[in-house]
């Protein structure tokens, strides 16, 4: 080969070597980082109403239907429960008396018996956090996974005497907190 041709080929090879060799040491500019986030969503739903029908004074009854309580959020939830008194009656954690009643709640897969409700199941007008014992039956309102469901049953103990003879509505509020 002639020397001019060798120099041209050598030059081309050197240029290619420099080009491909140096491009391997340069990083892409700019670099990107994907940052992801999911906002915590606390949400709970409950079915109702729960109807006890006509109840005699000085009696107790367990609901024949439960409220289906579902974690509609995207994180584990624990439930707080409280009630709102109807006009004319006041909730008690002790034995009902005149114009006082007791409403208890229990998470359970099937209808519980009246004797399975204890002091840990009494609802009050203040939020009470579910635990391994508070409102617990064979289910709890503690650490319910996202999309998890629980069955909430009620026991009503009527006043010993009352001037109220119309249907009363006791509102039970279920609030979800993280955990």
N, C-alpha and C positions, 0 to 999 in steps of 0.2 A: 504494500500500500504506500501511497505517497505520504510524505510527512505532513502535508497540509491537511489531508483527510484525517490522519491520525490525531492531529491537534484539535480538529473540529469535533471529532467523536469523543475525545478525551474531555474537551470543554463541556460538551453536552452532558456526558456522564457525571462530571463534577458538579455541574449546575443542578442536575436532577438529584444527586446525592445530597447536596446542600439543601435543596428545596424540601425533599422528603425527610431528610434527617432533622432539619430545624422545625418543621411543622409538627413533628412528634413531641417536641418539648414545650410547645405553646398550648395553654389551656383555652377552652372556649371562653369567650367574653361576650356577654355577661353569663354568670352562673345563676341558676334558679333553685329555690327551695320551696317546696309545697308545705304549707302550714295548715293543718286541719283542726277544727274545733266543733264540738257539739254542745249546745247550750242545754243545761239541765232543765228538764220539764217535769215538774211535779203536778200530777193530775190524777184525780180519783173520781169514779162515778159509782152511784148506788141506785138500785131499783127500789121502788116503793109506789104507793104507800103500803104500810102494814096495817091491816084493819083487825082489831080485836072484836069489833061488834059490841053488843050490849053485855056489860059485865056487872055483876051484883056487887054491892058494897061489901067490904071486908073479904074480898076473894082475890085469888091470883090465877093467872092464866099465862101460858106460853103461846107465842104466835104460831099459827099453823103454817105460815109462810116466812121465808127469810128474805132479807135484802141481799142481793148479789152485789158485792163490793169489788170493784175491779181497779187495778193499778193501770191507768191510761197513760202514765208518764213513761219516761225512757230511762228511769233509774230505780233502784230499790227504795221502797217507801215504808214508813211506819205510820200507823193511823192514830190520830187523837180523836176522841169522841166526847161530845157534850150534848146536853139537851137544853131546850128552851121551854119554860113552863107555859102552859095554857093559862088564860085568864081564870082566876078563881081557885087554882090548885097550886101547891108548892111541892116540889120533889123533896124526898127525904132519903137518907141512907139507912135509916132505922125502920122500925115497923110503922106502917102508915097509920095516920090518925084522921081526925076530922079535917077535911079539905087538904090532906096531904096524901101523896101516892109515892110508890117506888117503881122506877123503870130500870130494868137491868138489861145488859146486852152481852152476848156471847158469840164468838166466832166458832162455828162447828159445822162439819160437813153435813150432818143430818139434824133433824129436830131434837134438841136436848130435852131432858126431863126437867121439871120444875126444881127438883132437889139439887141439880147440878149447878144452879146459879147460887153464888155466894156473895160475900161483901166485895170481892174483887170485880164483880160484874155490875155494881151499882153505877148508874149514870148520875152526873151532877151538872150544874150550870157552868162549871169550869172545865176547860180542856183537861182530859186525862189521857196519858200516853199508853198505848197498848204495850204489853210486855209478855213475858213467858207465863205470867199469872193474871195480869189485868186484862179483862175481857176474853180470856183464853178458855177454849174448850179443847177439841182435838185439832183446832186451827188457832192461829194467833193473827193479830194485826201488826205484828212485828216483822220487819225485814221482808216485805212482800216484793217479789221480783217483778220487773216490768211485765205487763200483760197478765200478772198473777191475779187470781180471783179467790175470794173468801165468801162464806155464807154467814151473815150476821142475823142472829135470832134475838128475840126480845121476850122478857117476862114482865108482865104488868101486875102490880099489886094495888088494888083500888083503895080509895079512902074508906075509913070506917063509917063516915057519914059525910054527906055533901048537899049543898043547896043547888049544885049544878046538875041539871038533868039533860042537857043538850050534848051532842057529840063534841068532844074536845080533841084538839090536835096538839100533840107534843112533837116538836121538831127536834130531830136528832141530827147533829152536824158531824160529818166525818171529814177531818182535815189531814192531808198528807204532808209528811215532812221527810227529808232525805234520811235514809238509813233503813 
